[in-house]
Amino acid sequence: MKPPILPHLALATLSLLLVSAAFHPLDLWPLGWIAFVPWMAYHELRKRRGTARALMLGYFLHFAYVLMWVGWVAWPLVLMIPLLGLPFVWILARFADRGVHKLGLPGIVVYPLAIVTTEVLRDQVLGLTWSSVGYTQWRWIEGVQSASVFRVYAMSWVILVANAALARLWLVWRHGEACAARSAPITARSARWGLLVAAALVAVMHIAGMIRIAAAEFEEGPRAVGVQASIPQKAKMRKSPRDTWRRQKETWDLGGGAAFDPDLLVFAETSFRPVHLPGESLESRVEIPFWGGWFPRGRGQQTVLGYVKTRVISPGEMEKFNIAGVVADGRTLVTESRKRKLVPFGEYIPVPEGFPGRDALIDLVESFAGYVPNQTPGTSFGGATLETRDHRWHYGLNVCYEMVFPPELLGLMRARNPDFIVNISNDGWYGESNELDLVHVATRFRAVETGRAIFRVSNTGISTSVDPIGRYRSTVEVDGVRKSVRGLLKDTIPVARGTTVWV
């Protein structure tokens, strides 16, 4: 008689729901250390039916939870996008079944290796970087230092080793005889050794992180101000460019921006709207007192503006680019950096022309979003050189959710070798959802991976300044609230000259 599949489905789903709860918005991070124990213990004790089906159900719910923010644009995508990750879950299931039950390898070896391997494959092939288990422990700043060598995957691996060790300890305690009867017995001694190995890995990671933090040295960089005007996306689309820009100026005035006397003023993605139309000159606009007459000027200061720019290809056909533009001394356009990593279904339709069902998909997105996304991605990495106060700093430009993709930041480092990185974003599309938290967490990891400070300015939050070892230095916050509040992000950006293994 075949063993029932229902318990397997239930325990796999329970484990993945516990993993989900360790992510934002619940952010119950301790669950990350025990979440996989129910499934690992059940699976390792004896060969089970339906491993792939059980894990696919659990991971589908987990992916949907982590990506719930997509529902702010079009809720059907919350159910569609997680399906893309299921082939990798099937690989994980095959890996686990063969490793534990065919080769007789201990779960403490197989499970972490299987899950981390599929995390790497999923991230590299699909770009679904949001749901790696290591991100649940973002508060553990010493552990985050491992990202300078292993990205988030070392954190994931250590967490999963701890889960597997606890699962073995549970098995010995609850099912001692069954454990001894296995072809590869699980003994109390091996379970205790597994727990010691997990504890040793945590200790080594913590101590190594402490050493790296203690050895960090930075130079004092430019003074920077970021404007978080907190304009909801619907209001931004409904109001006139003058009304939304007036709120930017009010935020600058109320926050005492002029008194801080910044070398670098940064506005959020698509915050500067008068350059939407073809042929309009940015420089002619910023010379007008209302639009740019109040930008810092006189000693080489620069202003980073976010805007959408159009280019006529032929009569009736135009290209749109999401731009981070740099203006020097409040009047001269220095450079424009085009966003490379566009948001699927938000800025472009990720389905080729002529593909069956593409038109229906476009209609669906338009019905929810109110527009047809048709932007063109950039092809190069952007940056600028800031010369002020007898100093010269090179900085890289990064737009929106490019922040969650390690290859984007590492490509920027290799192409530009900046002293620090400026990211501009508009998360107003996603309200106060977990997307804002997930990018906030990713910013910490990207800073450690690149060894560079990141100055991130977002329209509705979370705007933050992170130093090269991942410590949050400054965040826009009002009465403990960081989302949908307005204020100025102020910091003297720390500059590090060293490298990591990635750059």
KEDO-848236 format. One line per field, with one value per residue: residue in one letter; x, y, z of N, C-alpha, C in turn. Coordinates in steps of 0.1 Angstrom, whole numbers, m for minus. Layout:
BEGIN
r (A,...)
n_X (X,...)
n_Y (Y,...)
n_Z (Z,...)
ca_X (X,...)
ca_Y (Y,...)
ca_Z (Z,...)
c_X (X,...)
c_Y (Y,...)
c_Z (Z,...)
//
This chain:
BEGIN
r (M,K,P,P,I,L,P,H,L,A,L,A,T,L,S,L,L,L,V,S,A,A,F,H,P,L,D,L,W,P,L,G,W,I,A,F,V,P,W,M,A,Y,H,E,L,R,K,R,R,G,T,A,R,A,L,M,L,G,Y,F,L,H,F,A,Y,V,L,M,W,V,G,W,V,A,W,P,L,V,L,M,I,P,L,L,G,L,P,F,V,W,I,L,A,R,F,A,D,R,G,V,H,K,L,G,L,P,G,I,V,V,Y,P,L,A,I,V,T,T,E,V,L,R,D,Q,V,L,G,L,T,W,S,S,V,G,Y,T,Q,W,R,W,I,E,G,V,Q,S,A,S,V,F,R,V,Y,A,M,S,W,V,I,L,V,A,N,A,A,L,A,R,L,W,L,V,W,R,H,G,E,A,C,A,A,R,S,A,P,I,T,A,R,S,A,R,W,G,L,L,V,A,A,A,L,V,A,V,M,H,I,A,G,M,I,R,I,A,A,A,E,F,E,E,G,P,R,A,V,G,V,Q,A,S,I,P,Q,K,A,K,M,R,K,S,P,R,D,T,W,R,R,Q,K,E,T,W,D,L,G,G,G,A,A,F,D,P,D,L,L,V,F,A,E,T,S,F,R,P,V,H,L,P,G,E,S,L,E,S,R,V,E,I,P,F,W,G,G,W,F,P,R,G,R,G,Q,Q,T,V,L,G,Y,V,K,T,R,V,I,S,P,G,E,M,E,K,F,N,I,A,G,V,V,A,D,G,R,T,L,V,T,E,S,R,K,R,K,L,V,P,F,G,E,Y,I,P,V,P,E,G,F,P,G,R,D,A,L,I,D,L,V,E,S,F,A,G,Y,V,P,N,Q,T,P,G,T,S,F,G,G,A,T,L,E,T,R,D,H,R,W,H,Y,G,L,N,V,C,Y,E,M,V,F,P,P,E,L,L,G,L,M,R,A,R,N,P,D,F,I,V,N,I,S,N,D,G,W,Y,G,E,S,N,E,L,D,L,V,H,V,A,T,R,F,R,A,V,E,T,G,R,A,I,F,R,V,S,N,T,G,I,S,T,S,V,D,P,I,G,R,Y,R,S,T,V,E,V,D,G,V,R,K,S,V,R,G,L,L,K,D,T,I,P,V,A,R,G,T,T,V,W,V)
n_X (8,6,21,2,m3,m12,m3,23,19,7,27,49,37,32,58,68,50,57,83,76,64,86,95,90,56,52,76,88,114,129,116,128,149,138,118,119,120,96,90,116,121,100,104,130,129,118,113,91,59,52,69,77,52,42,62,60,34,37,59,47,28,45,61,40,32,56,57,34,31,30,4,m6,m4,m15,m36,m39,m13,0,m6,3,31,45,43,64,86,82,93,120,116,108,132,146,131,136,164,165,151,167,192,189,173,181,209,215,226,231,205,214,234,223,198,203,222,206,185,198,212,191,180,201,200,174,175,194,184,157,157,142,149,140,132,151,162,181,176,159,172,182,187,209,238,264,264,255,278,290,280,298,314,299,274,239,237,253,243,217,225,237,215,198,213,211,184,182,197,183,160,169,175,150,138,153,145,117,112,129,134,125,144,167,163,165,181,204,212,199,214,215,239,249,230,235,260,255,240,261,278,262,260,287,291,275,288,313,307,296,318,337,323,323,350,354,338,350,374,368,373,366,364,355,328,308,284,250,216,184,152,122,92,67,44,14,10,m14,m23,m1,m3,m26,m25,m12,20,31,19,28,55,57,52,76,94,83,88,116,120,107,122,146,166,183,198,214,232,239,263,253,222,193,166,136,128,113,103,106,87,83,97,85,76,86,115,116,137,157,175,166,143,152,164,143,130,109,112,139,155,161,179,210,239,269,293,299,281,258,227,205,181,150,133,110,118,112,118,117,112,102,76,48,58,75,101,104,122,134,148,178,190,217,224,246,256,231,222,233,232,248,250,230,214,201,175,181,171,140,106,87,56,50,66,72,60,67,66,71,65,38,34,12,m17,m7,m18,m42,m31,m19,m42,m53,m34,m36,m62,m60,m38,m41,m27,m6,23,54,82,117,146,178,212,238,259,254,268,285,308,316,327,336,342,369,373,371,347,336,305,281,251,218,187,156,141,163,181,176,189,218,237,233,243,269,278,277,297,320,320,322,335,327,329,308,272,243,209,178,143,108,85,59,39,33,20,19,31,49,69,84,98,113,130,144,158,173,190,208,223,233,251,271,280,291,308,304,290,255,232,200,170,136,103,80,92,111,135,169,203,231,260,293,295,270,255,227,226,211,177,146,121,92,79,84,75,81,71,52,55,68,99,134,163,193,228,263,281,298,329,345,374,382,379,357,353,337,341)
n_Y (m12,22,50,77,108,132,140,147,169,186,191,201,224,237,242,260,281,290,298,319,337,346,365,400,411,403,396,379,370,350,326,317,301,277,269,250,226,209,198,187,168,150,141,131,108,85,73,92,98,119,142,163,174,182,201,219,230,242,261,276,290,304,320,335,349,365,380,395,422,428,427,452,464,446,422,395,388,381,354,344,349,334,308,306,299,272,250,249,242,216,205,208,190,165,164,162,138,118,123,118,94,76,77,77,98,121,143,168,175,172,187,216,220,213,232,257,255,255,280,296,289,297,324,333,325,334,358,360,372,377,359,344,324,335,363,366,370,396,415,406,419,411,386,393,402,382,383,397,379,356,364,364,338,323,329,318,291,285,289,269,246,247,243,216,202,206,192,166,162,163,141,119,122,119,96,74,46,41,57,43,20,27,23,39,47,72,85,94,105,114,133,152,160,172,194,207,213,231,252,259,269,292,306,310,326,348,358,363,383,403,409,419,442,457,462,480,510,543,572,606,616,633,657,649,652,638,639,629,630,618,612,597,572,573,599,613,607,619,646,679,685,708,709,685,690,713,702,688,709,721,701,701,727,726,706,718,719,737,748,726,726,709,689,673,668,648,635,615,587,594,618,644,659,677,670,651,653,650,666,687,706,698,715,741,741,738,762,779,796,784,757,748,768,769,749,736,755,771,762,739,719,691,679,652,640,624,612,607,602,609,597,604,580,575,590,590,570,564,562,554,563,556,578,587,617,640,672,699,725,735,740,729,701,671,643,615,587,557,536,502,477,469,470,441,440,464,483,473,448,415,397,384,400,389,366,340,352,375,400,399,398,423,439,431,440,467,472,470,486,510,520,512,495,505,510,514,496,507,504,507,513,538,569,596,624,641,672,691,713,710,684,653,630,599,586,560,555,542,527,524,492,479,476,452,433,416,412,437,457,448,448,476,484,472,485,512,517,532,556,556,548,559,555,559,558,550,539,543,530,507,512,508,484,451,453,476,471,448,458,476,459,444,465,467,443,446,468,456,436,451,467,494,525,532,555,559,570,573,578,574,562,533,556,556,557,538,524,512,487,478,491,509,543,566,573,583,591,595,599,572,560,549,547,563,588,622,638,647,630,630,630,626,611,581,570,543,527,501,467,439,404,403,425)
n_Z (0,m9,7,22,6,16,42,35,17,35,55,40,30,54,63,43,46,71,65,48,67,79,63,52,49,76,89,109,119,135,128,105,112,120,102,81,94,100,74,65,86,83,56,57,73,61,27,8,m8,m36,m34,m51,m58,m33,m24,m45,m42,m16,m22,m42,m28,m11,m29,m39,m17,m10,m33,m32,m35,m62,m69,m65,m89,m109,m99,m109,m116,m93,m90,m114,m118,m98,m108,m126,m111,m104,m119,m110,m84,m88,m96,m71,m56,m68,m64,m36,m30,m44,m32,m4,m1,m22,m25,2,17,44,56,65,48,22,20,25,4,m18,m18,m18,m42,m60,m55,m65,m92,m99,m94,m112,m137,m139,m125,m102,m74,m49,m29,m15,13,30,32,52,75,77,97,110,111,112,100,75,63,50,25,9,m2,m8,m17,m10,m5,13,38,34,33,58,75,66,71,99,102,92,110,134,126,125,151,163,151,162,189,188,171,176,173,147,134,139,125,98,66,64,93,117,143,178,184,159,154,174,167,143,151,165,144,130,149,151,125,125,145,134,111,124,138,118,105,124,125,100,100,121,109,89,70,62,41,44,24,m1,10,10,m1,m2,m16,m4,m14,m12,m29,m38,m63,m79,m74,m84,m111,m117,m110,m120,m136,m124,m99,m86,m86,m70,m45,m42,m39,m16,3,3,14,39,52,56,36,22,43,50,29,5,m14,m33,m46,m46,m64,m66,m87,m118,m109,m119,m141,m164,m188,m204,m231,m265,m277,m258,m238,m211,m199,m205,m189,m162,m158,m153,m125,m109,m115,m115,m104,m77,m72,m58,m63,m77,m67,m81,m74,m78,m92,m91,m112,m118,m146,m174,m207,m241,m275,m309,m333,m358,m379,m359,m342,m312,m288,m253,m225,m192,m171,m153,m147,m146,m134,m134,m112,m112,m137,m161,m181,m174,m177,m188,m176,m186,m175,m171,m163,m167,m152,m154,m170,m158,m169,m193,m216,m211,m233,m265,m296,m316,m302,m291,m275,m265,m271,m256,m230,m229,m229,m205,m186,m191,m183,m156,m148,m162,m183,m212,m208,m222,m224,m233,m227,m212,m223,m213,m184,m160,m147,m129,m124,m95,m86,m61,m32,m33,m39,m56,m67,m79,m89,m92,m111,m105,m111,m96,m91,m100,m79,m66,m80,m81,m103,m117,m101,m97,m123,m128,m110,m122,m146,m140,m116,m92,m64,m47,m48,m63,m60,m75,m70,m76,m57,m54,m68,m54,m31,4,6,10,m9,m6,18,11,m9,6,24,5,m4,17,14,m12,m8,8,m9,m30,m17,m14,m4,m5,m16,m14,m28,m26,m38,m22,0,10,19,21,35,32,45,33,46,50,70,81,79,77,75,60,82,101,131,137,114,81,56,30,40,42,37,42,32,47,46,51,28,32,19,4,m7,m12,m24,m32,m35,m57,m73)
ca_X (0,14,19,m6,4,m18,6,35,14,4,39,56,30,34,72,69,42,66,93,70,62,99,97,80,54,52,90,90,127,133,110,137,158,131,107,119,121,86,92,128,120,91,110,142,127,116,109,77,53,48,78,76,38,42,70,54,23,43,67,38,22,56,64,29,33,67,54,21,31,27,m10,m10,m5,m25,m36,m36,1,4,m8,10,46,51,44,77,96,79,103,131,111,108,146,148,125,144,177,162,147,178,203,186,167,187,223,217,233,224,197,221,242,214,187,209,228,196,177,206,215,179,179,210,195,162,178,202,177,145,158,134,159,133,127,162,160,191,171,151,181,188,191,222,247,277,262,254,291,293,276,310,321,290,261,230,236,260,233,207,231,238,201,193,220,205,171,184,202,171,151,175,174,136,136,158,137,103,111,142,134,124,156,177,159,168,194,214,206,201,217,215,253,250,221,241,271,249,237,273,283,254,264,300,290,269,298,324,301,295,331,342,316,328,363,353,332,360,385,363,377,359,367,343,325,300,271,239,202,174,138,111,80,56,32,9,11,m26,m23,9,m8,m38,m22,m4,34,34,14,37,68,55,53,90,100,79,95,130,120,103,132,158,176,193,207,224,241,245,270,245,207,188,152,132,126,102,98,106,78,82,104,79,74,98,120,117,150,158,183,157,134,158,167,132,131,100,116,153,162,165,189,223,248,279,306,300,271,250,214,201,166,144,122,108,122,108,126,109,119,96,63,38,65,84,107,104,133,133,161,184,198,225,225,256,254,217,218,240,230,261,248,217,216,188,172,184,162,126,97,78,42,49,73,72,53,78,61,75,55,33,32,m2,m22,0,m28,m51,m23,m18,m55,m55,m25,m41,m74,m56,m28,m46,m19,2,38,61,95,128,157,191,222,250,258,256,275,290,319,312,339,332,349,383,374,365,341,329,294,273,236,211,173,145,143,176,187,175,196,232,245,232,252,283,281,280,310,330,321,324,343,324,332,295,262,230,197,165,132,94,77,45,30,30,15,28,33,62,79,93,107,122,141,152,167,182,200,219,231,241,262,281,285,299,318,302,278,244,223,187,159,124,92,71,99,119,147,179,217,237,274,298,294,256,248,218,231,201,165,135,112,83,72,86,69,91,64,42,58,77,110,146,173,205,239,276,282,311,335,354,382,386,371,352,356,329,344)
ca_Y (0,34,59,88,120,143,145,154,182,195,195,209,237,244,247,271,292,295,306,332,345,352,377,411,422,398,398,371,365,337,314,313,291,264,268,238,214,199,190,180,157,141,136,123,96,75,77,97,100,133,153,174,181,188,213,229,237,251,271,285,299,312,330,345,358,374,389,400,436,429,429,466,468,437,411,382,385,374,340,340,349,322,296,305,293,258,240,249,234,202,201,206,177,153,164,158,124,110,124,112,81,67,77,76,109,128,155,180,177,173,198,229,220,213,244,268,254,259,294,302,287,305,338,336,323,341,370,361,372,382,349,335,323,343,376,367,374,409,423,401,426,404,375,399,405,370,386,402,367,345,371,360,323,317,331,308,278,283,288,256,236,247,236,202,197,205,182,153,161,160,127,110,123,114,84,68,32,42,63,33,10,31,18,48,51,85,83,106,111,121,145,162,165,181,207,214,219,243,263,264,277,305,313,315,337,360,363,368,395,413,413,427,455,464,466,489,524,551,586,614,619,645,659,646,653,631,644,619,639,610,615,585,571,578,614,617,606,628,660,685,685,719,706,675,696,722,694,685,721,723,691,707,739,722,698,726,714,747,749,715,729,696,688,664,668,637,634,602,583,601,629,656,655,685,666,640,654,650,680,696,707,698,727,752,740,740,776,786,796,774,743,745,780,767,738,741,759,781,755,726,710,684,675,640,641,612,616,599,610,602,600,601,571,578,596,582,560,570,554,560,559,560,584,594,628,648,686,705,739,739,745,722,686,665,630,608,572,550,524,490,466,474,462,434,444,478,492,466,435,405,386,389,403,378,354,339,357,388,412,397,401,437,444,428,449,481,474,472,497,522,524,501,497,503,516,508,496,512,493,510,517,553,575,610,628,653,680,702,713,706,669,647,617,593,578,553,557,530,532,516,479,473,474,438,423,417,415,451,465,444,454,490,485,469,495,526,517,544,557,553,545,566,548,566,549,554,527,547,520,495,516,505,469,446,456,487,465,439,465,481,448,442,475,464,432,452,476,447,429,460,474,508,531,534,565,555,580,568,588,571,554,537,562,553,558,526,525,500,474,475,497,520,555,576,569,592,585,604,592,558,555,552,546,573,601,630,644,647,621,638,622,627,597,575,565,532,525,487,458,426,393,404,436)
ca_Z (0,m10,18,18,2,22,53,29,13,47,62,31,30,67,63,34,52,82,58,44,78,83,53,53,60,90,94,121,114,141,122,94,117,123,93,73,103,98,61,65,95,76,44,59,81,51,14,8,m21,m40,m29,m60,m57,m20,m24,m55,m35,m6,m28,m49,m18,m6,m39,m40,m5,m12,m45,m31,m39,m76,m69,m66,m104,m115,m89,m115,m117,m81,m92,m126,m117,m90,m116,m133,m102,m100,m125,m101,m72,m92,m95,m57,m51,m73,m57,m22,m30,m48,m23,9,m1,m31,m22,16,23,55,52,68,36,10,20,23,m9,m28,m17,m22,m56,m68,m53,m74,m106,m101,m94,m124,m149,m139,m118,m90,m63,m37,m19,m9,27,37,34,65,86,73,108,115,103,111,91,62,57,41,11,2,m8,m12,m18,1,m4,25,48,32,36,73,81,62,79,113,101,90,123,143,121,129,166,165,147,172,201,186,164,178,168,132,129,140,115,84,59,69,106,123,157,187,183,147,155,182,159,133,158,168,132,127,158,147,113,129,152,124,103,132,142,106,102,134,121,88,104,128,100,78,71,52,40,44,11,m2,17,1,4,m10,m14,m4,m14,m8,m37,m42,m78,m86,m74,m93,m125,m119,m108,m130,m132,m115,m85,m80,m84,m59,m33,m40,m33,m2,11,4,23,53,57,57,26,19,54,50,19,0,m26,m42,m43,m54,m64,m69,m101,m125,m101,m127,m152,m176,m200,m210,m245,m274,m281,m247,m233,m197,m194,m205,m178,m149,m157,m148,m110,m103,m118,m110,m99,m63,m71,m53,m74,m73,m64,m87,m69,m88,m89,m99,m115,m124,m156,m186,m219,m254,m287,m321,m342,m371,m377,m351,m334,m303,m278,m240,m216,m178,m171,m142,m153,m137,m137,m126,m109,m113,m151,m172,m181,m175,m183,m186,m175,m189,m167,m178,m159,m166,m145,m163,m169,m153,m179,m206,m217,m213,m242,m278,m306,m323,m293,m288,m262,m261,m271,m244,m218,m229,m225,m190,m179,m193,m175,m142,m146,m168,m194,m218,m206,m235,m223,m239,m217,m215,m226,m206,m170,m159,m136,m131,m115,m87,m82,m52,m20,m36,m39,m68,m64,m90,m84,m102,m111,m105,m111,m91,m86,m103,m67,m61,m89,m79,m115,m121,m92,m100,m137,m126,m104,m131,m157,m136,m104,m85,m50,m41,m57,m60,m65,m74,m72,m73,m52,m51,m75,m46,m18,16,5,14,m19,0,28,4,m16,17,28,m6,m4,26,8,m23,m3,12,m21,m38,m9,m16,2,m14,m12,m21,m26,m32,m38,m10,9,21,14,32,32,37,44,26,52,52,82,78,85,78,69,62,92,108,142,135,101,70,43,28,48,34,44,35,35,47,51,45,23,35,7,6,m19,m14,m33,m27,m45,m69,m81)
c_X (9,11,11,2,0,m9,18,31,13,17,48,50,32,48,73,61,50,77,88,68,75,102,87,68,54,66,93,103,132,128,119,146,151,120,107,119,109,87,104,127,111,97,122,140,125,112,94,72,51,56,77,63,37,49,65,43,28,50,58,32,33,59,52,29,44,64,40,20,28,12,m15,m11,m16,m25,m34,m22,7,3,0,25,51,51,57,87,94,89,116,128,111,123,150,143,132,158,175,159,159,189,201,182,174,202,226,225,225,217,205,230,233,205,193,215,217,188,185,210,203,176,188,205,183,165,185,193,165,146,148,142,153,132,138,160,169,186,163,159,189,193,205,233,260,276,261,267,296,289,287,317,310,276,252,231,243,250,222,213,232,225,196,200,214,192,172,189,191,162,156,173,159,133,141,150,123,102,124,144,134,137,167,175,162,181,206,209,209,203,217,229,254,242,228,253,266,246,250,279,275,258,277,300,285,280,309,319,300,308,338,336,321,341,363,348,343,371,381,368,371,365,354,340,316,288,260,225,193,160,128,98,67,43,26,8,m2,m27,m13,5,m19,m35,m13,11,38,30,24,50,68,57,68,97,96,86,110,130,117,114,145,169,187,203,218,235,248,253,262,231,201,173,148,130,113,95,97,99,78,89,98,78,86,102,121,131,150,164,174,147,140,163,156,132,122,106,130,161,167,175,202,232,259,293,307,290,263,237,210,186,162,133,121,111,117,117,118,118,115,82,53,45,75,89,106,115,130,147,165,193,205,227,236,253,240,213,223,238,243,259,234,220,202,186,173,174,148,117,88,64,40,55,74,65,64,73,64,63,51,31,17,m7,m16,m10,m37,m44,m21,m31,m57,m47,m31,m54,m71,m48,m33,m37,m12,17,46,75,106,140,170,201,235,248,262,263,280,301,315,325,334,340,363,384,367,360,334,317,286,258,229,196,164,149,155,184,187,183,211,240,244,242,267,287,285,293,321,332,325,334,340,328,319,284,249,219,185,154,118,86,63,35,25,25,24,30,47,72,89,103,117,133,150,162,177,193,212,228,239,252,274,288,295,310,317,290,267,235,210,176,147,112,84,78,102,132,157,193,224,252,280,298,280,249,239,223,220,189,154,124,105,76,73,81,78,84,54,43,68,87,123,156,186,216,252,281,297,317,346,361,385,377,366,356,348,333,359)
c_Y (13,43,71,100,132,149,152,168,191,200,204,223,244,250,260,283,298,303,320,342,352,364,388,407,416,400,391,363,352,325,309,301,277,261,255,225,205,191,182,167,146,134,127,109,84,80,80,98,115,144,165,182,188,201,224,237,247,263,281,295,309,323,340,354,369,384,395,415,438,431,443,471,460,425,397,378,378,359,335,339,338,309,294,298,278,248,239,241,219,197,199,193,165,152,158,143,115,111,117,98,71,66,75,87,116,141,168,184,180,185,212,230,221,226,256,267,258,274,301,301,296,320,342,335,332,355,372,360,375,372,340,336,333,357,377,372,387,417,419,407,419,392,381,401,393,373,392,391,358,351,366,345,317,318,320,294,275,281,274,245,235,240,221,196,196,194,168,151,157,146,117,110,117,100,76,55,33,48,52,22,14,24,26,54,65,83,96,113,120,134,156,168,175,194,215,220,232,255,268,273,291,313,319,326,349,366,370,382,406,418,422,441,463,469,477,503,531,565,594,619,632,645,657,648,646,636,632,627,631,614,601,584,576,593,620,617,616,643,665,684,696,715,696,681,706,714,690,697,724,713,696,718,734,714,706,722,724,749,738,717,717,698,681,664,657,637,620,599,589,612,642,654,665,681,653,641,655,664,690,695,707,711,740,753,744,755,785,785,785,760,740,756,778,755,744,744,769,775,741,715,703,680,663,641,628,617,606,607,602,606,595,592,574,584,586,571,567,559,561,554,564,565,589,604,636,662,692,720,744,743,737,707,680,651,625,593,566,538,512,479,471,464,455,438,458,488,486,453,424,394,392,391,391,365,353,344,370,399,411,401,416,444,442,438,463,483,476,485,511,527,511,504,495,510,508,508,502,501,495,513,531,557,589,612,641,660,692,701,707,690,665,633,612,585,572,556,544,533,521,502,472,470,459,428,425,419,430,459,461,448,468,492,483,479,508,527,530,544,554,552,553,558,557,557,556,542,531,538,510,499,514,490,465,448,466,481,456,446,472,471,445,452,473,453,438,460,467,440,438,467,489,513,533,544,564,564,575,577,586,564,540,543,561,555,546,527,512,487,471,481,508,532,565,571,580,585,596,596,577,552,559,551,557,585,609,636,643,637,628,629,627,613,592,568,555,530,510,480,446,416,395,415,439)
c_Z (0,2,14,15,9,34,47,24,24,53,53,31,43,68,55,39,64,76,54,55,83,74,57,45,74,97,107,119,122,135,111,99,120,112,86,81,100,85,61,74,88,64,47,66,71,38,14,m7,m23,m35,m38,m59,m43,m19,m34,m49,m25,m12,m36,m40,m13,m16,m40,m28,m6,m23,m44,m36,m54,m78,m69,m80,m110,m107,m96,m116,m105,m82,m104,m124,m109,m98,m123,m124,m100,m107,m116,m88,m76,m91,m80,m52,m56,m66,m43,m22,m33,m37,m10,8,m12,m28,m7,23,34,50,54,57,24,9,17,9,m20,m29,m22,m37,m64,m66,m63,m88,m108,m102,m107,m137,m150,m133,m106,m77,m50,m26,m13,6,35,40,47,76,83,85,113,107,101,100,76,55,48,27,3,m5,m15,m16,m7,4,8,37,47,37,51,79,78,69,93,112,100,103,133,139,126,144,170,161,157,185,199,179,164,172,152,126,129,129,100,79,63,82,110,138,165,186,171,147,163,175,149,139,161,155,128,136,155,135,116,136,143,116,111,135,129,102,112,130,109,91,112,120,90,81,59,52,40,30,10,7,7,7,m6,m6,m15,m2,m10,m16,m42,m57,m85,m85,m83,m108,m128,m118,m119,m126,m122,m100,m78,m77,m72,m46,m31,m34,m19,7,13,15,37,59,59,48,23,30,55,39,12,m12,m37,m37,m52,m52,m69,m84,m106,m117,m109,m140,m164,m188,m206,m225,m253,m277,m270,m241,m217,m192,m195,m194,m165,m147,m151,m132,m104,m104,m112,m105,m84,m61,m65,m64,m68,m70,m70,m82,m80,m82,m97,m100,m121,m134,m167,m198,m232,m265,m299,m330,m357,m369,m370,m343,m326,m294,m264,m232,m202,m175,m157,m148,m143,m142,m128,m124,m112,m127,m162,m171,m184,m182,m180,m186,m177,m181,m176,m175,m157,m158,m154,m159,m163,m163,m192,m205,m220,m222,m256,m287,m314,m315,m290,m275,m258,m261,m259,m231,m217,m224,m210,m182,m179,m184,m161,m139,m152,m179,m200,m216,m218,m235,m229,m229,m222,m217,m218,m191,m168,m147,m139,m121,m108,m82,m74,m39,m21,m36,m53,m65,m77,m84,m95,m100,m113,m103,m106,m87,m92,m91,m62,m69,m87,m92,m120,m114,m95,m114,m136,m120,m114,m142,m153,m124,m96,m70,m42,m51,m53,m67,m64,m78,m70,m69,m49,m58,m65,m32,m6,17,10,3,m13,10,21,m3,m5,22,17,m7,5,21,m3,m19,1,0,m29,m30,m10,m9,m9,m8,m21,m18,m34,m29,m25,1,4,16,25,26,39,35,37,33,56,63,77,86,87,70,71,71,99,119,141,122,90,56,42,37,39,43,36,41,35,52,44,41,26,22,11,m7,m22,m24,m26,m38,m58,m78,m81)
//
